Amino acid sequence: MTTTDPSLIPLHRLRFEEPGPPRAGELPTGAPAWLVSRYADVRQVLSDPRFGRSRLYAEDAPALSGVPDLVNNPDLMFNQDGPDHLRLRRTLRRAFTPRAVARWRPWISAIVDELLDRLEERPRPADVVREFTLPLPVAVISRLMGLDGSARDRMRHWSEHAFSDGSHAGEEVESVLKEFSAFGADLLATRRHTPGDDLVSGLVRAADEEGGLPEAQLVSLVCGLVVGGHDSTMTMLGNGLLYLLGERPESWPGIGADEEAAGRVADRLIHLVPLGDDRGTARHAAADIEVGGVTIPAGAIVLADCGAANRDPDVFPRNTLDDLFAPLEAPTLSLGAGAHYCLGAWLARTELQLALHRLAARFPELRLAEPVERVTWRTGTTSRSPRRLTVSW
């Protein structure tokens, strides 16, 4: 790794601008936008229904990305607003409550332990990404959705194109997303014909009760669950281990000794280690709206910088990483806020907590087998984490 390439800097080392009042800026494509970075301002933008997502995809709206991807599919639940968004969200909301996730903890723990058993048998040094951080969330989302082995094998291929950062050819992305959508449509049709107790069957039942949901939106919802359900957790876990083992090894014994303490560490990692280099989530202003003493005009695109907001010194101490075991001073914005708050937040947090705690308890001497500067990075997507992370014990 070279320190001159910012795309290869560990994400916990990224530098963010000092939060300040809303100011004029631009999208990655060069189109004008407003940049919002203070905690209170970002929270307002994410929570105020007048800042929506659907208008970002109007015919006259500037492109947010140079190539097609799943994130910018107008049919995706995240890109719906108001009643349309609520109807889609209701089909899944009960499945991801803290109570529902608590019922899953025993079998998630069993998956963690099975993977750790396999890791313990591997020659050292071992690649913890291949043996643990990738197969864990893939196994969890596969069980929840009732996916077979062939779907598991294609999951990373779909994710790399669904979350492309523009480095893939547009035609290639379109071809893969077409294949992925066909898979989602087939899976829905199968569950309608032969329902089970999996998440997709529950989605089908809830959609039938709701009535009138466009099939394209349901297909996008299924595809979003497949790739989003494992990619974010894999990224969080890989980046978290790189930081903990590379720079905070003194915290490792405490993570292994106390599951609740491991949960607080998970919260702080989610808060301060971003999923990628993207500095803002976009919204469209439906009216003139005052944010932080500045009037953002109707029709403007707003980029809400959650990473900068999570470091706002008016809310969080500048030494916020000094005590990894302390509860967060305020709710993190890493998982959004308001109506579009991440439905899978509690599941991701649970997986991260259990993974860190049981890994540290089983391998108290776990350590990196190579310097942080030599880590090989997974690139080409909007999320970023180690492609390989060799460890020993």
URPEWO-V465255 format. One record per backbone hydrogen bond with DSSP energy under -1.0 kcal/mol. NH is the residue of the N-H (numbers start at 1). CO is the residue of the C=O. E is the energy in kcal/mol with one decimal. If there is no record, write none. Layout:
nh | co | e
NH | CO | E
NH | CO | E
This chain:
nh | co | e
5 | 2 | -1.1
8 | 5 | -1.9
9 | 6 | -1.1
13 | 10 | -2.3
14 | 11 | -1.1
23 | 35 | -1.9
25 | 33 | -3.3
27 | 31 | -3.3
30 | 27 | -2.1
33 | 25 | -1.8
34 | 301 | -2.9
35 | 23 | -3.3
36 | 303 | -2.6
42 | 38 | -3.1
43 | 39 | -2.6
44 | 40 | -1.8
45 | 41 | -2.4
46 | 42 | -2.5
47 | 43 | -1.4
48 | 44 | -2.7
51 | 48 | -2.3
52 | 284 | -2.1
56 | 53 | -1.7
57 | 54 | -1.8
58 | 55 | -1.4
61 | 58 | -1.8
70 | 162 | -1.5
71 | 162 | -1.0
73 | 70 | -1.9
76 | 73 | -2.2
79 | 76 | -1.5
80 | 77 | -1.9
85 | 81 | -1.2
86 | 82 | -2.5
87 | 83 | -2.5
88 | 84 | -1.5
89 | 85 | -2.7
90 | 86 | -2.4
92 | 89 | -1.5
93 | 89 | -2.0
95 | 92 | -1.3
96 | 93 | -1.0
101 | 97 | -2.6
102 | 98 | -2.2
103 | 99 | -1.3
108 | 104 | -2.3
109 | 105 | -3.0
110 | 106 | -1.8
111 | 107 | -1.9
112 | 108 | -2.4
113 | 109 | -2.6
114 | 110 | -2.3
115 | 111 | -2.3
116 | 112 | -2.2
117 | 113 | -2.2
118 | 114 | -1.8
119 | 115 | -2.5
120 | 116 | -2.3
122 | 119 | -1.4
126 | 391 | -2.5
128 | 389 | -2.5
131 | 127 | -2.1
132 | 128 | -1.4
133 | 128 | -2.4
134 | 129 | -2.1
136 | 132 | -2.0
138 | 134 | -1.6
139 | 135 | -2.4
140 | 136 | -2.2
141 | 137 | -2.5
142 | 138 | -2.0
143 | 139 | -2.1
144 | 140 | -2.3
145 | 141 | -2.1
146 | 142 | -1.1
147 | 142 | -2.3
152 | 148 | -1.7
153 | 149 | -2.2
154 | 150 | -1.3
158 | 154 | -2.4
159 | 155 | -2.3
160 | 156 | -2.6
161 | 157 | -1.0
162 | 158 | -3.1
163 | 159 | -2.4
164 | 161 | -1.3
165 | 380 | -2.0
173 | 169 | -2.3
174 | 170 | -2.5
175 | 171 | -2.1
176 | 172 | -2.2
177 | 173 | -2.8
178 | 174 | -2.0
179 | 175 | -1.9
180 | 176 | -2.6
181 | 177 | -2.6
182 | 178 | -2.0
183 | 179 | -1.9
184 | 180 | -2.3
185 | 181 | -2.6
186 | 182 | -2.4
187 | 183 | -2.5
188 | 184 | -2.1
189 | 185 | -2.3
190 | 186 | -2.5
191 | 187 | -2.2
192 | 188 | -2.0
193 | 189 | -1.8
194 | 190 | -3.2
199 | 144 | -3.8
202 | 198 | -1.9
203 | 199 | -2.2
204 | 200 | -2.4
205 | 201 | -2.2
206 | 202 | -2.5
207 | 203 | -2.6
208 | 204 | -2.1
209 | 205 | -2.0
210 | 206 | -2.3
211 | 207 | -3.0
218 | 214 | -1.6
219 | 215 | -2.6
220 | 216 | -2.1
221 | 217 | -1.9
222 | 218 | -2.4
223 | 219 | -2.6
224 | 220 | -2.5
225 | 221 | -2.0
226 | 222 | -2.2
227 | 223 | -2.1
228 | 224 | -2.2
229 | 225 | -1.6
231 | 227 | -2.5
234 | 230 | -2.5
235 | 231 | -2.4
236 | 232 | -2.9
237 | 233 | -2.6
238 | 234 | -2.4
239 | 235 | -2.4
240 | 236 | -2.4
241 | 237 | -2.4
242 | 238 | -1.9
243 | 239 | -2.0
244 | 240 | -2.9
245 | 241 | -2.7
246 | 242 | -1.6
247 | 243 | -2.6
248 | 243 | -1.1
251 | 248 | -2.0
252 | 249 | -1.2
255 | 251 | -1.7
256 | 252 | -1.8
257 | 253 | -1.5
258 | 254 | -1.2
262 | 258 | -2.0
263 | 259 | -1.6
264 | 260 | -1.6
265 | 261 | -2.0
266 | 262 | -2.4
267 | 263 | -2.2
268 | 264 | -1.9
269 | 265 | -2.4
270 | 266 | -2.6
271 | 267 | -1.9
272 | 268 | -2.1
273 | 269 | -2.4
281 | 304 | -1.9
283 | 302 | -2.1
284 | 52 | -2.7
285 | 300 | -2.7
286 | 50 | -2.4
289 | 296 | -2.4
291 | 294 | -3.3
294 | 291 | -1.7
296 | 289 | -3.2
299 | 285 | -3.3
300 | 297 | -1.8
302 | 283 | -3.2
303 | 34 | -3.5
304 | 281 | -2.6
305 | 36 | -3.1
306 | 304 | -1.3
309 | 305 | -2.1
310 | 306 | -2.3
311 | 308 | -1.4
312 | 309 | -1.6
315 | 312 | -2.1
316 | 312 | -3.1
320 | 317 | -1.3
322 | 319 | -2.3
326 | 323 | -1.3
336 | 333 | -1.7
341 | 338 | -1.8
342 | 335 | -2.7
345 | 342 | -1.3
348 | 344 | -2.7
349 | 345 | -2.4
350 | 346 | -2.2
351 | 347 | -2.6
352 | 348 | -2.4
353 | 349 | -2.5
354 | 350 | -2.6
355 | 351 | -2.5
356 | 352 | -2.4
357 | 353 | -2.6
358 | 354 | -2.4
359 | 355 | -2.0
360 | 356 | -2.4
361 | 357 | -2.3
362 | 358 | -2.3
363 | 359 | -2.5
366 | 363 | -1.9
367 | 392 | -2.3
369 | 390 | -2.9
374 | 371 | -1.8
375 | 372 | -1.7
378 | 385 | -2.9
382 | 163 | -2.8
384 | 275 | -3.1
387 | 376 | -3.1
388 | 376 | -1.3
391 | 126 | -2.9
392 | 367 | -2.4
